[in-house]
């Protein structure tokens, strides 16, 4: 399978996964010829600055879009028009109408569109999804999600302008997949300059409540830590994870019930490896698409609503 990987920034995370596989051929595309060639060479890939070739060259099967948000929907639509599968970094679009256009185009096409909802592939999150779906502990009544991080990625802003769309979107996906869309949302923010901040959002549902907290105010020694506490009628799931510069988390999930506490046995998994593995399986006809654009609309709507409250308050 031949893949056009667009972007030399976050595209490196996808590149590392492709480079570890022996069943794909990758060409990395970027605007700066020298930088693109240097990054591509690190992974043993070819490089190009001719972005049009990613869509016009019939040899490419999949276009992997790791470019700035304003280009996401536009390039997915272009990939579909070029009769190619598309994988796009989250969020799918910065506007819900653009996202719906992608959903509609994907429904008309025989090609797949994938949105990089990588956190769906973290075993701790899968344990939560399974517990809700199977009713293992009864109805979910309260969900608290938290993510506290230092600035682990040099040059990247983690201020209030970017945190909702670039950092909270995955939490909104977890909330909407387990509880649906809320009836009301309340947001509190803290800013430390333009590049560091914290957001605390609470959500009200019929008979349930959720909370999502994120902060980039932590010192380097802290690293990145996250987790959730899910309170059900008949038990609690409590998850914690830690992540370093490699982007690979380690963590645990503990179940608390009337019988006591026990740690769940989780399969080892790197979320990016699992996500890309799923994409390639679907393209080959070996699995059903679990990260199709239609499946992310509720999470995107909630994320955009949250972003509006944070950055465009009335």
Backbone bond lengths (Angstrom), bond angles and torsions (degrees), N, CA, C in turn:
res aa  C-N    CA-C-N  psi(-1)  N-CA   C-N-CA  omega(-1)  CA-C   N-CA-C  phi
1 X - - - 1.464 - - 1.522 108.85 -
2 X 1.328 116.84 134.14 1.452 120.89 -178.26 1.526 109.54 -107.02
3 X 1.332 115.42 131.72 1.460 121.67 -172.52 1.514 110.56 -123.58
4 X 1.340 115.66 133.04 1.459 122.20 171.64 1.516 107.20 -97.57
5 X 1.328 116.66 113.04 1.461 122.08 -178.38 1.522 108.48 -101.44
6 X 1.341 116.53 112.04 1.458 121.68 -175.05 1.524 109.97 -98.16
7 X 1.335 116.29 114.98 1.452 120.53 176.68 1.514 112.42 117.43
8 X 1.334 115.21 133.24 1.461 120.56 -177.75 1.526 112.34 -107.41
9 X 1.338 116.83 4.03 1.456 120.76 178.15 1.508 109.44 -89.17
10 X 1.341 115.68 -96.80 1.466 118.81 178.43 1.529 111.01 -67.22
11 X 1.323 116.21 -16.00 1.454 118.94 175.72 1.506 113.16 -56.04
12 X 1.336 117.48 -21.17 1.462 120.63 179.24 1.524 112.09 -64.31
13 X 1.339 116.55 -33.14 1.465 119.26 178.94 1.522 110.57 -64.42
14 X 1.338 116.68 -40.67 1.460 120.45 176.63 1.526 110.11 -71.38
15 X 1.333 116.42 -38.63 1.458 120.55 -178.83 1.517 111.52 -58.87
16 X 1.333 117.23 -40.22 1.458 120.77 -179.39 1.520 111.52 -61.72
17 X 1.323 116.64 -35.26 1.464 120.25 178.79 1.525 110.62 -71.86
18 X 1.324 116.33 -46.07 1.468 119.75 178.64 1.523 111.51 -60.02
19 X 1.339 116.31 -39.61 1.464 120.56 -176.46 1.526 111.80 -64.96
20 X 1.325 116.77 -25.20 1.460 120.73 -179.29 1.528 112.54 -84.57
21 X 1.321 116.50 -4.98 1.462 121.22 -179.58 1.531 109.36 -101.98
22 X 1.305 115.31 155.58 1.458 119.30 178.52 1.507 113.45 -110.80
23 X 1.336 116.35 10.13 1.466 119.72 -173.21 1.527 112.95 -115.42
24 X 1.341 117.40 14.23 1.465 119.98 -179.86 1.526 110.21 -134.49
25 X 1.329 114.61 153.03 1.459 122.41 171.75 1.519 106.58 -119.00
26 X 1.332 117.04 129.28 1.461 120.67 -172.19 1.521 110.52 -125.15
27 X 1.331 115.14 137.31 1.457 122.35 169.15 1.519 106.84 -119.88
28 X 1.342 116.21 127.49 1.466 121.11 -179.34 1.525 109.92 -95.48
29 X 1.328 115.85 132.45 1.457 121.94 -178.56 1.532 109.95 -113.04
30 X 1.348 115.64 137.48 1.453 121.22 176.84 1.512 110.37 -154.11
31 X 1.342 116.58 174.86 1.456 120.39 -177.81 1.528 112.59 -85.88
32 X 1.322 116.92 -34.79 1.457 122.06 -177.83 1.535 108.74 -95.61
33 X 1.333 116.68 115.54 1.463 120.97 -173.71 1.527 112.26 -60.02
34 X 1.333 116.96 -46.82 1.467 120.18 -176.89 1.525 111.20 -66.48
35 X 1.332 117.01 -44.90 1.459 120.31 179.86 1.517 111.11 -64.45
36 X 1.332 116.43 -44.21 1.458 120.37 -178.73 1.518 110.94 -62.41
37 X 1.328 116.92 -43.92 1.465 120.59 179.43 1.525 111.02 -63.42
38 X 1.337 116.53 -39.84 1.463 120.31 -179.42 1.516 111.57 -65.33
39 X 1.347 117.01 -46.64 1.465 120.68 -179.59 1.521 110.20 -66.02
40 X 1.326 117.01 -44.99 1.463 120.53 -179.17 1.526 111.17 -60.40
41 X 1.339 116.36 -39.49 1.466 120.35 -178.80 1.524 111.51 -63.39
42 X 1.323 117.57 -30.23 1.459 120.82 178.60 1.523 111.80 -60.91
43 X 1.341 115.69 -26.67 1.460 120.17 -177.45 1.529 112.42 -108.99
44 X 1.332 115.77 1.79 1.459 119.47 -179.16 1.509 113.75 76.81
45 X 1.341 117.68 27.01 1.455 122.60 -178.15 1.528 110.39 -102.94
46 X 1.333 115.53 160.39 1.442 121.22 167.27 1.512 109.08 -78.39
47 X 1.334 117.60 167.59 1.460 120.72 -178.75 1.519 110.66 -140.19
48 X 1.333 115.13 159.00 1.460 120.79 179.96 1.519 109.70 -159.91
49 X 1.333 116.27 151.59 1.463 121.41 171.45 1.527 110.93 -107.95
50 X 1.316 116.80 1.99 1.472 121.89 -179.67 1.528 108.73 -88.72
51 X 1.336 116.12 82.95 1.456 121.31 -175.83 1.524 112.35 -58.53
52 X 1.321 117.13 -32.16 1.468 120.12 179.97 1.525 111.62 -59.76
53 X 1.329 116.55 -32.37 1.464 120.14 -177.51 1.522 112.07 -63.50
54 X 1.328 116.98 -27.45 1.459 120.02 179.31 1.523 110.99 -61.28
55 X 1.331 116.04 -28.82 1.455 120.82 -178.34 1.529 112.12 -100.86
56 X 1.311 117.28 -31.32 1.468 120.83 -173.49 1.519 113.44 -90.14
57 X 1.324 117.48 -21.64 1.460 121.27 179.81 1.531 108.98 -78.96
58 X 1.316 116.66 115.95 1.463 121.41 -176.32 1.521 113.66 -67.28
59 X 1.324 117.54 -11.67 1.465 119.62 -177.88 1.524 112.66 -76.29
60 X 1.349 117.69 -17.11 1.463 119.95 -179.91 1.529 110.23 -82.98
61 X 1.325 115.44 132.14 1.469 121.71 177.89 1.524 112.00 -94.70
62 X 1.342 116.35 -35.25 1.460 122.22 -173.79 1.526 109.82 -134.46
63 X 1.331 116.51 134.09 1.461 122.32 172.96 1.526 107.51 -105.83
64 X 1.322 116.29 118.98 1.467 123.05 -179.68 1.525 107.36 -102.46
65 X 1.343 116.64 112.35 1.463 122.60 -169.71 1.523 110.52 -101.86
66 X 1.324 116.31 102.85 1.467 123.06 177.17 1.524 108.61 -116.84
67 X 1.311 115.74 60.06 1.462 123.88 -175.03 1.526 109.44 -118.44
68 X 1.343 119.09 171.66 1.462 120.92 178.82 1.531 112.56 -56.05
69 X 1.310 115.39 150.09 1.459 123.10 -174.72 1.534 114.52 -49.43
70 X 1.343 120.63 -42.75 1.464 118.91 -177.73 1.525 114.33 -59.49
71 X 1.337 117.70 -16.81 1.471 121.10 -178.65 1.526 113.41 -96.78
72 X 1.326 117.80 -8.39 1.460 120.15 -171.73 1.526 113.07 -58.66
73 X 1.320 117.05 -62.26 1.464 120.21 -175.62 1.524 110.83 -63.04
74 X 1.317 116.56 -42.98 1.465 121.13 -179.22 1.524 111.66 -57.11
75 X 1.322 117.48 -44.59 1.466 120.43 -176.38 1.524 111.84 -76.96
76 X 1.334 117.53 -30.22 1.473 118.94 173.91 1.524 109.68 -63.55
77 X 1.317 116.74 -46.18 1.464 120.66 179.47 1.529 110.76 -61.77
78 X 1.317 115.80 -38.33 1.468 118.85 178.70 1.529 110.53 -65.97
79 X 1.320 116.85 -39.54 1.462 119.95 178.15 1.527 111.00 -61.63
80 X 1.327 117.11 -42.56 1.461 120.21 179.35 1.522 111.05 -64.84
81 X 1.333 116.35 -40.58 1.464 119.29 177.71 1.532 111.22 -64.44
82 X 1.322 116.01 -25.97 1.465 120.98 179.33 1.522 111.90 -90.56
83 X 1.337 116.70 7.92 1.461 122.85 177.20 1.528 111.55 64.30
84 X 1.336 115.36 43.96 1.463 120.73 178.67 1.524 110.29 -128.13
85 X 1.325 115.58 150.90 1.452 120.88 170.82 1.530 108.81 -70.67
86 X 1.341 116.89 155.38 1.464 120.50 -179.22 1.520 110.62 -137.02
87 X 1.333 115.49 133.67 1.465 123.57 169.50 1.519 106.21 -114.72
88 X 1.330 117.32 128.08 1.470 120.27 -176.07 1.520 109.72 -127.06
89 X 1.330 114.33 138.16 1.460 119.86 175.46 1.524 109.34 -62.04
90 X 1.330 115.56 151.47 1.456 119.01 177.32 1.529 110.26 -80.75
91 X 1.328 117.27 152.54 1.458 126.75 -4.63 1.529 112.02 -78.43
92 X 1.309 115.10 160.17 1.461 121.13 -178.48 1.521 111.67 -56.93
93 X 1.312 117.56 -39.02 1.471 121.77 -178.24 1.517 108.90 -159.10
94 X 1.321 115.86 163.44 1.452 120.94 176.56 1.509 112.54 -94.75
95 X 1.333 116.31 5.84 1.460 122.72 -178.38 1.524 107.51 -145.09
96 X 1.315 117.82 133.75 1.470 120.85 -175.12 1.525 111.58 -65.65
97 X 1.334 117.76 -31.63 1.460 119.82 179.42 1.522 110.80 -68.46
98 X 1.340 117.31 -38.29 1.463 119.94 175.21 1.525 110.37 -63.44
99 X 1.322 116.29 -39.88 1.466 119.94 178.72 1.528 110.98 -63.26
100 X 1.322 117.01 -40.56 1.465 120.00 179.33 1.523 111.33 -66.39
101 X 1.338 116.50 -33.55 1.466 119.01 176.77 1.533 110.66 -63.64
102 X 1.326 116.20 -38.28 1.460 119.90 176.68 1.529 110.14 -65.36
103 X 1.317 117.07 -43.99 1.473 120.99 178.90 1.519 110.74 -58.04
104 X 1.320 116.02 -45.09 1.466 120.47 -179.36 1.522 111.37 -65.97
105 X 1.332 117.19 -41.91 1.462 120.53 179.62 1.520 110.93 -66.21
106 X 1.329 116.79 -39.00 1.462 120.41 178.90 1.529 110.98 -65.04
107 X 1.337 116.25 -36.82 1.468 120.28 -179.99 1.524 111.24 -66.22
108 X 1.339 116.44 -30.32 1.469 120.09 -179.73 1.530 112.60 -84.07
109 X 1.311 116.88 -14.21 1.461 121.34 -173.44 1.529 111.45 -98.08
110 X 1.321 115.59 156.86 1.462 119.44 172.73 1.531 110.19 -94.96
111 X 1.338 116.79 9.21 1.450 122.35 176.06 1.524 109.99 -101.76
112 X 1.322 115.74 154.65 1.459 121.05 -178.84 1.519 111.49 -93.65
113 X 1.345 114.94 145.71 1.455 122.20 169.69 1.526 106.77 -118.44
114 X 1.336 115.56 133.22 1.458 122.16 -179.91 1.523 108.98 -122.28
115 X 1.329 117.04 135.50 1.458 122.03 173.74 1.528 106.91 -106.99
116 X 1.319 117.02 131.49 1.465 121.38 -173.00 1.529 112.23 -71.85
117 X 1.345 115.90 67.29 1.465 120.56 174.34 1.524 107.46 -84.78
118 X 1.329 115.21 67.99 1.461 121.53 -171.04 1.524 112.54 -62.82
119 X 1.343 117.77 -28.14 1.457 119.02 -176.56 1.527 112.29 -70.30
120 X 1.324 117.55 -14.80 1.468 119.23 173.75 1.523 110.82 -65.89
121 X 1.323 117.09 -19.19 1.460 121.07 -175.66 1.523 112.54 -98.29
122 X 1.323 117.89 0.71 1.461 120.42 174.66 1.526 108.27 -75.13
123 X 1.335 118.95 125.29 1.468 120.95 -175.97 1.524 114.34 -53.69
124 X 1.329 118.11 -36.74 1.472 120.28 179.20 1.525 111.02 -62.34
125 X 1.321 116.90 -39.92 1.465 120.31 177.72 1.520 111.18 -70.54
126 X 1.327 117.21 -38.26 1.458 120.45 177.45 1.525 110.42 -62.28
127 X 1.341 116.54 -35.09 1.463 119.66 177.26 1.521 110.86 -63.03
128 X 1.333 116.96 -38.85 1.463 121.01 177.48 1.522 110.91 -67.38
129 X 1.326 117.43 -46.76 1.463 120.82 179.59 1.527 110.81 -58.64
130 X 1.336 115.88 -43.15 1.468 120.34 -179.19 1.528 110.92 -65.26
131 X 1.335 116.90 -40.88 1.465 120.17 -179.10 1.518 111.28 -63.10
132 X 1.341 116.44 -39.63 1.467 120.40 178.60 1.519 110.36 -69.03
133 X 1.331 116.92 -46.32 1.464 121.05 -177.33 1.520 112.06 -64.13
134 X 1.314 116.48 -40.36 1.461 121.04 -175.72 1.524 113.10 -88.26
135 X 1.341 116.72 -10.44 1.459 119.87 -178.04 1.516 112.48 65.93
136 X 1.315 117.07 32.79 1.464 121.73 -173.45 1.518 112.91 -60.69
137 X 1.328 117.58 -32.61 1.464 121.33 -178.64 1.525 111.23 -122.59
138 X 1.315 117.30 20.14 1.450 121.09 -176.54 1.518 111.02 85.95
139 X 1.318 115.82 -161.30 1.463 121.69 -175.97 1.528 111.16 -75.15
140 X 1.336 116.45 141.14 1.458 122.33 175.22 1.527 108.84 -74.91
141 X 1.332 116.75 123.69 1.460 120.97 -176.65 1.532 113.41 -109.75
142 X 1.324 117.08 -30.35 1.463 119.67 -177.82 1.531 108.90 -149.19
143 X 1.339 115.72 135.16 1.463 120.79 -179.58 1.525 108.83 -134.14
144 X 1.324 116.10 123.61 1.460 122.08 177.85 1.525 109.01 -119.76
145 X 1.326 116.45 124.61 1.465 122.72 179.33 1.515 108.67 -118.61
146 X 1.341 117.08 140.18 1.466 119.52 -179.95 1.522 110.37 -143.67
147 X 1.329 114.36 147.64 1.461 121.33 -178.62 1.533 107.40 -149.03
148 X 1.319 116.44 110.91 1.460 122.17 -177.53 1.524 108.33 -120.23
149 X 1.326 117.11 119.82 1.457 119.19 -172.39 1.523 113.09 -136.57
150 X 1.320 114.83 150.27 1.457 121.47 167.88 1.523 107.90 -85.63
151 X 1.319 116.93 176.89 1.462 121.59 176.15 1.531 108.43 -83.75
152 X 1.321 116.30 88.22 1.463 121.18 -176.60 1.520 113.29 -87.77
153 X 1.328 116.85 -10.74 1.461 120.79 -176.23 1.521 108.82 -118.26
154 X 1.332 117.74 97.78 1.471 121.94 -174.91 1.522 112.45 -52.39
155 X 1.327 115.28 132.45 1.457 120.54 176.99 1.512 114.92 88.32
156 X 1.324 117.50 -12.95 1.470 120.21 -178.08 1.525 110.08 -89.08
157 X 1.319 116.85 129.36 1.457 121.40 176.78 1.520 109.79 -77.20
158 X 1.332 115.52 138.79 1.463 121.54 173.89 1.521 108.63 -127.01
159 X 1.328 114.08 42.09 1.456 120.76 179.30 1.516 111.90 -89.91
160 X 1.334 115.69 -179.10 1.464 120.72 -174.72 1.517 113.17 -62.75
161 X 1.323 117.82 -28.55 1.464 119.32 -178.09 1.529 111.83 -67.55
162 X 1.329 117.66 -28.39 1.469 119.86 -175.73 1.522 113.78 -108.74
163 X 1.328 118.55 -21.97 1.461 120.09 -173.58 1.529 114.09 -57.73
164 X 1.344 120.29 -44.19 1.470 117.93 -177.61 1.527 113.36 -58.62
165 X 1.330 117.47 -53.45 1.452 120.80 -174.67 1.525 113.01 -77.55
166 X 1.326 117.13 -32.64 1.456 119.19 -173.21 1.527 113.94 -99.16
167 X 1.329 118.03 -13.34 1.452 119.33 -177.40 1.523 114.31 -129.44
168 X 1.322 118.65 -29.79 1.460 121.05 -176.83 1.525 113.73 -94.74
169 X 1.328 117.10 -9.16 1.457 120.23 -175.51 1.526 111.38 -58.89
170 X 1.326 117.36 -40.10 1.463 120.02 -179.19 1.530 111.47 -65.66
171 X 1.333 116.89 -38.40 1.465 119.55 175.71 1.516 111.05 -63.31
172 X 1.331 116.51 -40.08 1.462 119.08 178.45 1.529 110.90 -64.35
173 X 1.326 116.44 -31.49 1.458 120.28 176.29 1.522 110.61 -66.66
174 X 1.327 116.64 -42.41 1.465 119.99 178.27 1.527 110.42 -63.37
175 X 1.320 116.33 -43.06 1.467 120.13 -179.21 1.525 111.15 -63.45
176 X 1.328 117.48 -48.11 1.469 119.12 -176.72 1.526 111.36 -70.93
177 X 1.323 118.82 -30.01 1.466 120.65 178.56 1.526 112.05 -72.44
178 X 1.324 117.31 -25.27 1.460 120.14 -177.43 1.527 113.39 -103.38
179 X 1.346 117.29 -29.36 1.461 119.93 -175.31 1.522 114.05 -127.10
180 X 1.338 118.05 -11.44 1.451 120.96 -177.70 1.523 111.05 87.58
181 X 1.320 116.48 -163.07 1.466 121.20 178.25 1.531 109.73 -85.20
182 X 1.342 117.08 138.85 1.471 119.90 -176.87 1.518 112.87 -76.66
183 X 1.329 113.91 162.20 1.458 120.43 175.36 1.526 111.57 -83.16
184 X 1.333 116.42 -27.17 1.467 120.69 -179.53 1.523 109.50 -156.12
185 X 1.343 115.79 150.55 1.459 122.14 -179.90 1.524 109.37 -133.60
186 X 1.329 116.16 136.42 1.460 122.14 176.27 1.525 108.50 -124.42
187 X 1.336 116.86 133.90 1.462 121.21 -173.89 1.527 111.09 -126.33
188 X 1.343 115.57 136.42 1.459 123.09 172.90 1.525 108.18 -126.01
189 X 1.335 117.51 138.79 1.465 120.50 -176.81 1.523 111.66 -130.50
190 X 1.344 114.43 156.61 1.456 123.27 172.48 1.518 106.73 -134.76
191 X 1.338 117.88 135.24 1.463 121.30 179.02 1.520 109.99 -121.61
192 X 1.339 115.34 135.79 1.460 121.71 170.49 1.523 106.27 -120.04
193 X 1.306 115.39 85.43 1.446 119.80 -173.50 1.522 110.93 73.33
194 X 1.332 116.31 -164.17 1.461 120.84 -177.02 1.519 113.15 -85.17
195 X 1.338 118.17 -19.09 1.460 120.06 -170.26 1.521 115.10 -111.64
196 X 1.324 118.36 1.94 1.463 121.40 177.93 1.523 108.92 -138.02
197 X 1.325 115.53 143.51 1.453 118.21 179.98 1.512 112.14 -173.44
198 X 1.311 115.06 -178.67 1.462 121.89 179.44 1.519 108.61 -144.24
199 X 1.323 115.00 144.64 1.462 121.98 178.28 1.522 108.20 -131.64
200 X 1.310 115.74 132.53 1.460 121.57 174.50 1.523 107.18 -124.15
201 X 1.330 116.80 117.24 1.459 121.08 -177.35 1.525 109.78 -122.14
202 X 1.313 116.26 134.18 1.464 121.12 176.25 1.521 109.16 -116.50
203 X 1.326 115.19 146.67 1.459 121.55 -173.55 1.529 109.36 -131.51
204 X 1.334 115.39 134.68 1.458 120.60 -179.95 1.525 110.08 -108.70
205 X 1.324 115.68 133.37 1.458 123.25 177.09 1.531 108.39 -125.53
206 X 1.301 116.65 173.96 1.455 121.37 175.16 1.526 108.48 -75.14
207 X 1.332 116.20 102.42 1.458 120.25 179.20 1.510 114.83 79.98
208 X 1.319 117.57 14.98 1.464 120.46 179.68 1.521 110.15 -154.43
209 X 1.329 115.40 163.09 1.457 120.96 179.01 1.520 108.96 -143.60
210 X 1.330 115.86 152.93 1.465 121.05 177.67 1.518 108.92 -141.16
211 X 1.332 113.88 158.16 1.457 120.44 178.85 1.524 108.98 -145.97
212 X 1.311 116.52 139.01 1.460 121.64 177.23 1.522 108.55 -131.20
213 X 1.333 115.86 123.73 1.468 120.90 -179.50 1.522 108.93 -123.96
214 X 1.333 115.98 133.95 1.456 120.77 176.57 1.518 108.61 -136.98
215 X 1.335 115.54 142.95 1.456 120.56 179.31 1.515 109.99 -145.57
216 X 1.336 115.35 137.89 1.467 121.25 172.40 1.519 109.95 -113.53
217 X 1.320 116.62 27.95 1.456 122.73 -175.76 1.526 112.99 -94.41
218 X 1.328 117.52 5.34 1.458 121.25 -172.22 1.523 111.89 -83.30
219 X 1.356 118.18 150.95 1.463 121.53 177.04 1.524 111.36 -74.63
220 X 1.330 116.87 162.41 1.462 121.56 -177.16 1.524 112.27 -54.77
221 X 1.319 117.11 -39.33 1.466 120.05 -176.87 1.522 112.74 -61.83
222 X 1.335 116.57 -20.64 1.464 121.15 -178.94 1.529 111.27 -71.82
223 X 1.337 116.44 -35.75 1.458 119.68 -174.13 1.514 110.37 74.80
224 X 1.319 116.71 -136.46 1.462 121.92 175.95 1.522 108.62 -133.77
225 X 1.309 115.48 129.74 1.465 120.35 179.43 1.523 108.59 -134.39
226 X 1.308 115.16 145.41 1.460 119.17 -179.07 1.523 109.06 -153.46
227 X 1.317 114.75 172.55 1.456 118.54 178.51 1.513 111.85 172.69
228 X 1.320 114.69 -175.36 1.462 120.24 176.32 1.520 109.46 -151.01
229 X 1.320 114.99 155.85 1.462 122.61 169.03 1.517 107.07 -126.26
230 X 1.318 116.18 117.56 1.465 122.05 -178.88 1.527 108.41 -111.87
231 X 1.315 115.87 115.38 1.457 121.25 -177.74 1.526 109.73 -101.66
232 X 1.308 115.68 118.17 1.460 122.91 179.64 1.532 109.31 -105.84
233 X 1.319 116.49 175.25 1.462 121.28 177.05 1.525 112.09 -58.55
234 X 1.332 115.93 -36.79 1.465 119.72 -171.91 1.526 113.38 -126.22
235 X 1.310 116.59 26.30 1.449 117.70 178.38 1.515 112.26 168.11
236 X 1.316 114.89 174.06 1.462 122.40 -179.63 1.520 109.23 -134.30
237 X 1.328 115.98 137.09 1.459 121.51 169.06 1.524 107.05 -109.19
238 X 1.331 116.20 127.36 1.456 121.03 -179.55 1.523 108.86 -124.78
239 X 1.339 116.37 121.79 1.462 121.38 -175.80 1.518 109.97 -121.38
240 X 1.324 116.69 140.96 1.454 122.38 172.83 1.523 108.84 -137.08
241 X 1.321 116.51 145.68 1.459 120.18 177.44 1.514 109.34 -145.68
242 X 1.321 115.63 156.01 1.453 122.91 176.22 1.516 107.92 -128.35
243 X 1.337 116.66 147.00 1.457 120.56 -177.78 1.514 109.27 -140.41
244 X 1.327 115.41 141.05 1.452 120.94 176.64 1.507 111.29 -107.56
245 X 1.330 117.11 -158.36 1.455 122.14 -176.72 1.528 112.58 -68.13
246 X 1.338 117.45 -19.16 1.467 119.41 -178.26 1.517 112.39 -79.88
247 X 1.326 117.92 -7.34 1.459 121.01 178.29 1.511 114.36 75.93
248 X 1.338 117.40 7.90 1.464 120.73 -177.70 1.527 109.75 -105.11
249 X 1.342 117.08 114.26 1.457 119.41 -175.88 1.525 112.41 -82.84
250 X 1.316 114.95 155.35 1.452 121.60 168.59 1.513 106.42 -127.98
251 X 1.316 117.45 144.63 1.447 117.65 -177.23 1.502 113.08 -175.76
252 X 1.322 114.81 -176.55 1.454 121.69 -177.90 1.522 110.13 -137.83
253 X 1.337 115.30 158.78 1.462 122.24 171.15 1.523 106.90 -129.34
254 X 1.321 116.24 126.28 1.456 121.58 179.78 1.521 109.35 -115.51
255 X 1.324 116.36 133.28 1.461 122.02 176.95 1.523 109.05 -101.54
256 X 1.333 116.37 130.58 1.457 122.68 178.11 1.533 108.52 -116.34
257 X 1.326 115.97 121.84 1.461 121.13 178.52 1.526 109.13 -136.11
258 X 1.327 116.53 -177.79 1.469 120.16 178.37 1.519 111.73 -61.21
259 X 1.326 117.22 -22.44 1.465 121.25 -179.31 1.523 112.34 -83.67
260 X 1.336 117.41 -10.01 1.453 120.57 -179.64 1.512 111.92 128.22
261 X 1.329 116.38 -158.76 1.457 122.18 -178.51 1.519 110.07 -118.89
262 X 1.342 116.11 140.96 1.459 119.40 173.85 1.522 109.60 -150.15
263 X 1.327 114.91 143.45 1.454 120.95 -179.61 1.520 109.57 -82.52
264 X 1.334 116.48 130.82 1.452 120.67 179.38 1.527 110.22 -73.24
265 X 1.314 115.63 144.94 1.459 120.83 174.93 1.520 108.39 -86.87
266 X 1.319 117.01 115.35 1.455 122.03 -176.95 1.522 110.25 -111.42
267 X 1.314 117.42 141.84 1.463 119.26 176.49 1.517 110.50 -71.02
268 X 1.328 118.01 145.43 1.466 119.22 175.94 1.519 110.26 -67.00
269 X 1.319 116.68 138.98 1.465 118.74 -179.14 1.511 110.23 -160.79
270 X 1.322 115.57 138.29 1.463 122.90 168.34 1.522 105.50 -102.18
271 X 1.320 117.05 121.30 1.459 119.54 -169.69 1.521 113.61 -60.85
272 X 1.344 118.02 -35.74 1.459 119.72 -179.11 1.532 110.67 -71.06
273 X 1.322 116.32 -40.49 1.467 120.30 177.00 1.525 110.20 -62.44
274 X 1.337 116.03 -43.32 1.457 120.17 -179.48 1.520 111.59 -66.19
275 X 1.344 116.40 -41.16 1.464 120.18 -179.52 1.523 110.92 -63.58
276 X 1.330 117.22 -49.00 1.466 119.92 -178.56 1.524 110.48 -68.22
277 X 1.318 117.27 -36.03 1.458 119.23 174.80 1.513 111.63 -59.19
278 X 1.334 116.36 -40.61 1.468 120.85 177.73 1.525 110.67 -64.17
279 X 1.332 117.43 -43.79 1.462 121.37 179.18 1.530 110.74 -56.53
280 X 1.316 116.68 -47.86 1.462 120.18 -177.24 1.527 111.46 -68.08
281 X 1.326 117.21 -35.25 1.468 120.29 176.46 1.526 110.79 -63.32
282 X 1.341 116.60 -42.09 1.470 120.15 -179.55 1.521 110.56 -65.78
283 X 1.333 116.66 -44.84 1.464 120.33 179.88 1.526 110.50 -59.48
284 X 1.319 116.40 -34.64 1.463 120.53 179.83 1.528 112.91 -82.89
285 X 1.336 117.04 -0.04 1.452 120.55 178.13 1.510 114.12 80.53
286 X 1.351 116.72 21.35 1.458 120.50 -175.69 1.528 112.99 -101.93
287 X 1.324 118.39 -3.79 1.468 121.86 -178.24 1.518 109.56 -157.84
288 X 1.331 116.11 162.83 1.458 122.02 175.27 1.532 109.13 -90.52
289 X 1.311 116.34 144.88 1.464 122.62 -176.48 1.531 111.04 -69.28
290 X 1.332 116.38 115.75 1.463 121.78 179.67 1.525 113.00 -97.59
291 X 1.329 117.22 -2.75 1.471 120.11 -178.80 1.534 109.85 -130.60
292 X 1.330 115.67 39.41 1.462 121.38 177.61 1.523 110.09 -69.63
293 X 1.323 118.06 154.60 1.475 120.11 -176.20 1.524 114.19 -59.30
294 X 1.327 117.94 -33.80 1.460 119.27 179.87 1.526 111.61 -61.85
295 X 1.334 116.92 -27.09 1.463 120.89 -176.87 1.519 113.15 -79.06
296 X 1.332 118.05 -7.42 1.467 120.35 -176.10 1.525 112.63 -110.12
297 X 1.333 118.58 -0.88 1.462 120.30 -173.56 1.523 113.23 -62.16
298 X 1.342 117.83 -43.87 1.466 119.21 179.96 1.526 110.97 -62.90
299 X 1.331 116.81 -43.77 1.461 120.24 179.25 1.522 111.08 -63.37
300 X 1.329 116.59 -39.67 1.459 119.84 179.34 1.517 110.89 -66.85
301 X 1.336 117.49 -42.07 1.457 120.19 178.51 1.518 111.15 -59.82
302 X 1.345 116.62 -44.85 1.457 120.21 179.89 1.528 111.05 -65.74
303 X 1.335 116.73 -38.06 1.467 120.85 178.33 1.520 111.07 -64.68
304 X 1.329 117.16 -43.95 1.463 121.07 179.46 1.519 110.95 -65.40
305 X 1.339 117.08 -38.33 1.465 120.43 176.49 1.532 110.44 -62.61
306 X 1.331 115.60 -42.24 1.461 120.69 179.22 1.528 110.78 -65.24
307 X 1.326 116.34 -43.20 1.460 120.76 178.43 1.533 110.76 -60.24
308 X 1.323 116.45 -39.17 1.465 120.16 179.38 1.534 110.55 -64.62
309 X 1.323 116.67 -40.85 1.463 119.22 179.89 1.524 111.10 -67.22
310 X 1.344 116.75 -35.49 1.458 120.81 -178.82 1.530 111.62 -74.71
311 X 1.308 116.45 -45.52 1.476 120.39 -169.29 1.530 114.51 -106.68
312 X 1.317 117.15 -12.31 1.470 119.72 177.72 1.518 110.60 -136.46
313 X 1.328 117.09 54.11 1.475 119.05 -177.66 1.526 111.27 -64.24
314 X 1.301 114.57 148.50 1.469 120.49 179.13 1.521 109.99 -68.89
